[in-house]
C-alpha cells in the first residue's frame, strides 16, 4: 500500500502532528527525481513534486568547469526563485529572484582567497542595480548606490579603525563621472575635493581653499584639483 493508513492513525494522539506527517508522506510519494549525466562530466539532478519542478542541482563531477555545483530553486509557477553556485576557488554566489526578475546577488569568499569577504548586489523591480555593499578583509566596507543603474554615491567606512580616515564619500553625476569627494579623518579633519562651492559646510568651521599636489590612491592623483580644507579645531590641516 501507500503507507498512509499508519500516518492517519496518529490523528487520535495529536491532530497537528498527524497533519504534518500526512503532508510529508504525500510530498514524498509525489516527489520525482530525474538524473542526467552529460558527456562533459556534468550530472544534473532535477526534483519535481506533483509534476512541478522545484529544484535542479548540477555537479561538475569531472572538474571540467570553474564551478563545483549549481543549484536552482523554483516557485510553484515554475519561475526561478533562487540560485546557489559554488566555485572551485571557494566562492559561493547566492542569487534570488522575484517574479522571475533578479533581486539580489550575494558573493561570499568561503576560502579566504580574495581581499574581500562578501560582495552584495541588490536590484530594483526592473532588474537594474540599486545598491552594492562590499566588505573587505582589512575591515573596510564600501556601500554604493545606483539610480536607474547609474552609480550616484560610494561611501567607504573604516569599520576596524585600521586607517587614518573614518569615512570616504564619493559623488557622481548623471553620467556616472566622479564630481566630488568628502573624506573624514580620525583626527577630526574633513576634506572636500572637487566640489564647486563650500556653501554646504558649517559656518562654525574655518574653510581654506587650496590646490592639491599629492598622489595617494585613496584620494586621487596629482591632478591639481580644488580642495577645501576644513579646520575642525583638532590639529593642523595637512594632506597625509
C-alpha positions as a Markdown table, in Angstrom:
| # | Residue | x | y | z |
|---|---|---|---|---|
| 1 | Unk | 0.0 | 0.0 | 0.0 |
| 2 | Unk | 0.8 | 3.7 | 0.2 |
| 3 | Unk | 1.6 | 3.6 | 3.9 |
| 4 | Unk | -0.8 | 6.5 | 4.5 |
| 5 | Unk | -3.0 | 4.3 | 6.8 |
| 6 | Unk | -0.4 | 4.3 | 9.6 |
| 7 | Unk | 0.1 | 8.0 | 9.2 |
| 8 | Unk | -3.6 | 8.9 | 9.7 |
| 9 | Unk | -3.9 | 6.9 | 12.9 |
| 10 | Unk | -1.7 | 9.5 | 14.5 |
| 11 | Unk | -4.7 | 11.8 | 14.5 |
| 12 | Unk | -6.1 | 10.3 | 17.7 |
| 13 | Unk | -2.9 | 11.3 | 19.6 |
| 14 | Unk | -2.1 | 14.7 | 18.1 |
| 15 | Unk | -4.0 | 16.2 | 15.1 |
| 16 | Unk | -1.3 | 18.7 | 14.3 |
| 17 | Unk | 1.4 | 16.0 | 14.3 |
| 18 | Unk | -0.8 | 13.7 | 12.2 |
| 19 | Unk | -1.4 | 16.5 | 9.7 |
| 20 | Unk | 2.3 | 17.3 | 9.3 |
| 21 | Unk | 3.2 | 13.6 | 8.9 |
| 22 | Unk | 0.4 | 13.1 | 6.3 |
| 23 | Unk | 1.7 | 16.1 | 4.3 |
| 24 | Unk | 5.2 | 14.8 | 4.4 |
| 25 | Unk | 4.0 | 11.3 | 3.3 |
| 26 | Unk | 2.1 | 12.8 | 0.4 |
| 27 | Unk | 5.1 | 15.0 | -0.6 |
| 28 | Unk | 7.5 | 12.1 | -0.6 |
| 29 | Unk | 5.1 | 9.9 | -2.6 |
| 30 | Unk | 4.6 | 12.6 | -5.3 |
| 31 | Unk | 8.3 | 13.5 | -5.5 |
| 32 | Unk | 10.1 | 12.6 | -8.7 |
| 33 | Unk | 13.9 | 12.8 | -9.2 |
| 34 | Unk | 15.4 | 12.7 | -12.6 |
| 35 | Unk | 19.2 | 12.4 | -13.1 |
| 36 | Unk | 21.0 | 13.2 | -16.3 |
| 37 | Unk | 24.7 | 12.6 | -17.0 |
| 38 | Unk | 26.4 | 14.6 | -19.7 |
| 39 | Unk | 29.5 | 13.8 | -21.8 |
| 40 | Unk | 31.3 | 16.8 | -20.4 |
| 41 | Unk | 31.1 | 15.3 | -16.9 |
| 42 | Unk | 28.1 | 17.2 | -15.5 |
| 43 | Unk | 25.5 | 15.5 | -13.6 |
| 44 | Unk | 22.1 | 17.3 | -13.3 |
| 45 | Unk | 19.6 | 16.1 | -10.7 |
| 46 | Unk | 16.1 | 17.6 | -11.1 |
| 47 | Unk | 13.4 | 17.2 | -8.5 |
| 48 | Unk | 9.7 | 17.6 | -9.2 |
| 49 | Unk | 6.7 | 17.5 | -6.9 |
| 50 | Unk | 3.3 | 16.7 | -8.4 |
| 51 | Unk | 4.7 | 17.2 | -11.9 |
| 52 | Unk | 6.1 | 20.7 | -11.0 |
| 53 | Unk | 9.9 | 21.3 | -11.0 |
| 54 | Unk | 11.1 | 22.6 | -7.6 |
| 55 | Unk | 14.9 | 22.3 | -7.8 |
| 56 | Unk | 17.8 | 21.4 | -10.1 |
| 57 | Unk | 21.3 | 20.7 | -9.0 |
| 58 | Unk | 24.2 | 20.4 | -11.4 |
| 59 | Unk | 27.5 | 18.9 | -10.2 |
| 60 | Unk | 30.9 | 19.1 | -12.0 |
| 61 | Unk | 31.9 | 15.6 | -11.4 |
| 62 | Unk | 34.9 | 15.7 | -13.8 |
| 63 | Unk | 36.1 | 19.0 | -12.5 |
| 64 | Unk | 35.9 | 20.4 | -16.1 |
| 65 | Unk | 34.5 | 23.8 | -15.1 |
| 66 | Unk | 35.4 | 26.6 | -12.7 |
| 67 | Unk | 32.4 | 25.8 | -10.6 |
| 68 | Unk | 31.6 | 22.8 | -8.4 |
| 69 | Unk | 27.8 | 22.9 | -8.0 |
| 70 | Unk | 24.9 | 25.0 | -9.3 |
| 71 | Unk | 21.6 | 24.7 | -7.6 |
| 72 | Unk | 18.4 | 26.3 | -9.0 |
| 73 | Unk | 15.2 | 26.7 | -6.9 |
| 74 | Unk | 11.8 | 27.3 | -8.5 |
| 75 | Unk | 8.5 | 28.7 | -7.4 |
| 76 | Unk | 5.2 | 26.8 | -7.7 |
| 77 | Unk | 4.5 | 28.6 | -11.0 |
| 78 | Unk | 7.9 | 27.4 | -12.4 |
| 79 | Unk | 9.7 | 30.7 | -12.2 |
| 80 | Unk | 13.2 | 30.8 | -10.8 |
| 81 | Unk | 13.3 | 31.7 | -7.1 |
| 82 | Unk | 17.0 | 31.3 | -6.3 |
| 83 | Unk | 20.3 | 30.1 | -7.5 |
| 84 | Unk | 23.4 | 29.0 | -5.5 |
| 85 | Unk | 26.7 | 28.5 | -7.3 |
| 86 | Unk | 29.8 | 27.1 | -5.5 |
| 87 | Unk | 33.1 | 27.7 | -7.3 |
| 88 | Unk | 36.4 | 25.8 | -7.1 |
| 89 | Unk | 38.1 | 28.8 | -5.6 |
| 90 | Unk | 35.8 | 28.8 | -2.6 |
| 91 | Unk | 33.4 | 31.5 | -3.7 |
| 92 | Unk | 29.7 | 31.0 | -3.1 |
| 93 | Unk | 27.2 | 33.2 | -5.0 |
| 94 | Unk | 23.6 | 33.2 | -4.0 |
| 95 | Unk | 21.1 | 34.9 | -6.3 |
| 96 | Unk | 17.4 | 35.5 | -5.5 |
| 97 | Unk | 14.6 | 36.3 | -7.9 |
| 98 | Unk | 11.2 | 38.0 | -7.5 |
| 99 | Unk | 8.6 | 37.3 | -10.2 |
| 100 | Unk | 11.4 | 36.0 | -12.4 |
| 101 | Unk | 13.5 | 39.2 | -12.0 |
| 102 | Unk | 16.8 | 39.1 | -10.2 |
| 103 | Unk | 16.5 | 40.8 | -6.8 |
| 104 | Unk | 19.9 | 40.2 | -5.1 |
| 105 | Unk | 23.2 | 38.6 | -5.7 |
| 106 | Unk | 25.5 | 37.8 | -2.7 |
| 107 | Unk | 29.0 | 36.5 | -3.1 |
| 108 | Unk | 30.9 | 35.1 | -0.1 |
| 109 | Unk | 34.6 | 34.2 | 0.0 |
| 110 | Unk | 34.4 | 31.0 | 2.0 |
| 111 | Unk | 38.1 | 30.1 | 1.4 |
| 112 | Unk | 39.5 | 33.5 | 2.2 |
| 113 | Unk | 41.1 | 33.5 | -1.2 |
| 114 | Unk | 40.3 | 37.2 | -2.1 |
| 115 | Unk | 40.8 | 40.6 | -0.5 |
| 116 | Unk | 37.0 | 40.8 | 0.2 |
| 117 | Unk | 34.8 | 38.8 | 2.4 |
| 118 | Unk | 31.3 | 39.5 | 1.0 |
| 119 | Unk | 30.0 | 41.3 | -2.1 |
| 120 | Unk | 26.3 | 42.0 | -2.0 |
| 121 | Unk | 24.3 | 43.4 | -5.0 |
| 122 | Unk | 20.7 | 44.4 | -4.8 |
| 123 | Unk | 18.4 | 45.2 | -7.8 |
| 124 | Unk | 15.2 | 47.1 | -8.3 |
| 125 | Unk | 11.9 | 45.8 | -9.8 |
| 126 | Unk | 13.3 | 46.2 | -13.3 |
| 127 | Unk | 16.4 | 44.2 | -12.6 |
| 128 | Unk | 18.8 | 47.2 | -12.5 |
| 129 | Unk | 21.4 | 47.7 | -9.9 |
| 130 | Unk | 20.2 | 49.6 | -6.8 |
| 131 | Unk | 22.9 | 49.2 | -4.3 |
| 132 | Unk | 26.1 | 47.2 | -3.6 |
| 133 | Unk | 27.9 | 46.5 | -0.3 |
| 134 | Unk | 31.4 | 45.1 | -0.2 |
| 135 | Unk | 33.2 | 44.1 | 3.0 |
| 136 | Unk | 37.0 | 43.7 | 2.9 |
| 137 | Unk | 39.3 | 41.6 | 5.0 |
| 138 | Unk | 41.1 | 44.7 | 6.2 |
| 139 | Unk | 37.8 | 46.0 | 7.8 |
| 140 | Unk | 36.7 | 48.4 | 5.1 |
| 141 | Unk | 33.1 | 48.5 | 4.0 |
| 142 | Unk | 32.1 | 50.2 | 0.7 |
| 143 | Unk | 28.4 | 50.9 | 0.0 |
| 144 | Unk | 27.5 | 52.1 | -3.5 |
| 145 | Unk | 24.1 | 53.3 | -4.6 |
| 146 | Unk | 22.7 | 53.5 | -8.1 |
| 147 | Unk | 19.8 | 55.3 | -9.8 |
| 148 | Unk | 18.5 | 53.8 | -13.0 |
| 149 | Unk | 21.6 | 51.6 | -13.0 |
| 150 | Unk | 24.0 | 54.6 | -12.8 |
| 151 | Unk | 26.3 | 55.0 | -9.8 |
| 152 | Unk | 25.5 | 58.1 | -7.7 |
| 153 | Unk | 27.3 | 57.6 | -4.4 |
| 154 | Unk | 30.0 | 55.4 | -2.9 |
| 155 | Unk | 30.8 | 55.5 | 0.8 |
| 156 | Unk | 33.8 | 53.7 | 2.3 |
| 157 | Unk | 33.8 | 53.1 | 6.0 |
| 158 | Unk | 36.8 | 52.1 | 8.2 |
| 159 | Unk | 34.9 | 49.7 | 10.5 |
| 160 | Unk | 38.1 | 48.2 | 12.0 |
| 161 | Unk | 39.8 | 51.6 | 12.6 |
| 162 | Unk | 42.7 | 50.3 | 10.5 |
| 163 | Unk | 43.2 | 53.6 | 8.6 |
| 164 | Unk | 43.8 | 57.2 | 9.4 |
| 165 | Unk | 40.4 | 58.1 | 7.9 |
| 166 | Unk | 36.9 | 57.2 | 9.1 |
| 167 | Unk | 34.7 | 57.7 | 6.0 |
| 168 | Unk | 35.4 | 58.5 | 2.4 |
| 169 | Unk | 32.4 | 59.5 | 0.3 |
| 170 | Unk | 32.4 | 59.8 | -3.5 |
| 171 | Unk | 29.7 | 61.5 | -5.5 |
| 172 | Unk | 28.9 | 61.0 | -9.2 |
| 173 | Unk | 27.0 | 63.0 | -11.8 |
| 174 | Unk | 24.2 | 61.6 | -14.0 |
| 175 | Unk | 26.8 | 60.1 | -16.4 |
| 176 | Unk | 28.5 | 58.2 | -13.6 |
| 177 | Unk | 31.5 | 60.6 | -13.6 |
| 178 | Unk | 33.1 | 61.5 | -10.3 |
| 179 | Unk | 32.2 | 65.0 | -9.2 |
| 180 | Unk | 33.1 | 65.3 | -5.6 |
| 181 | Unk | 34.6 | 63.6 | -2.5 |
| 182 | Unk | 34.4 | 64.1 | 1.2 |
| 183 | Unk | 36.9 | 62.4 | 3.5 |
| 184 | Unk | 36.6 | 62.5 | 7.3 |
| 185 | Unk | 39.7 | 61.7 | 9.2 |
| 186 | Unk | 40.2 | 60.2 | 12.7 |
| 187 | Unk | 41.7 | 63.4 | 14.0 |
| 188 | Unk | 38.6 | 65.4 | 13.1 |
| 189 | Unk | 39.7 | 66.9 | 9.7 |
| 190 | Unk | 37.2 | 66.9 | 6.8 |
| 191 | Unk | 38.5 | 67.4 | 3.3 |
| 192 | Unk | 36.0 | 68.1 | 0.4 |
| 193 | Unk | 37.5 | 67.6 | -3.0 |
| 194 | Unk | 36.2 | 68.6 | -6.4 |
| 195 | Unk | 33.2 | 70.5 | -5.1 |
| 196 | Unk | 32.3 | 73.7 | -6.8 |
| 197 | Unk | 31.3 | 75.5 | -3.6 |
| 198 | Unk | 31.9 | 75.4 | 0.1 |
| 199 | Unk | 28.4 | 76.7 | 0.9 |
| 200 | Unk | 27.3 | 73.3 | 2.3 |
| 201 | Unk | 29.9 | 73.5 | 5.1 |
| 202 | Unk | 29.0 | 74.6 | 8.6 |
| 203 | Unk | 29.6 | 78.2 | 9.4 |
| 204 | Unk | 31.3 | 77.1 | 12.6 |
| 205 | Unk | 34.4 | 75.8 | 10.9 |
| 206 | Unk | 37.2 | 77.6 | 9.2 |
| 207 | Unk | 37.3 | 76.9 | 5.4 |
| 208 | Unk | 40.5 | 77.3 | 3.4 |
| 209 | Unk | 40.8 | 76.7 | -0.4 |
| 210 | Unk | 43.9 | 75.3 | -1.9 |
| 211 | Unk | 45.2 | 73.1 | -4.7 |
| 212 | Unk | 46.4 | 69.6 | -4.0 |
| 213 | Unk | 49.5 | 68.0 | -5.5 |
| 214 | Unk | 49.6 | 64.6 | -4.0 |
| 215 | Unk | 49.5 | 61.0 | -5.3 |
| 216 | Unk | 47.6 | 58.8 | -3.0 |
| 217 | Unk | 45.3 | 56.0 | -4.3 |
| 218 | Unk | 42.9 | 56.7 | -1.5 |
| 219 | Unk | 42.2 | 60.3 | -2.6 |
| 220 | Unk | 43.2 | 60.6 | -6.3 |
| 221 | Unk | 46.1 | 61.6 | -8.4 |
| 222 | Unk | 48.3 | 64.7 | -8.6 |
| 223 | Unk | 45.9 | 66.5 | -11.0 |
| 224 | Unk | 45.8 | 69.7 | -9.0 |
| 225 | Unk | 42.1 | 69.6 | -8.4 |
| 226 | Unk | 40.5 | 72.1 | -6.0 |
| 227 | Unk | 40.3 | 71.0 | -2.4 |
| 228 | Unk | 38.6 | 72.6 | 0.6 |
| 229 | Unk | 40.5 | 72.2 | 3.9 |
| 230 | Unk | 38.1 | 72.2 | 6.8 |
| 231 | Unk | 39.7 | 73.0 | 10.2 |
| 232 | Unk | 37.6 | 71.5 | 12.9 |
| 233 | Unk | 39.9 | 72.6 | 15.6 |
| 234 | Unk | 41.8 | 69.4 | 16.1 |
| 235 | Unk | 45.3 | 69.5 | 14.5 |
| 236 | Unk | 46.9 | 71.2 | 11.5 |
| 237 | Unk | 45.4 | 71.0 | 8.0 |
| 238 | Unk | 47.9 | 68.9 | 6.1 |
| 239 | Unk | 47.4 | 66.3 | 3.4 |
| 240 | Unk | 48.7 | 62.9 | 4.5 |
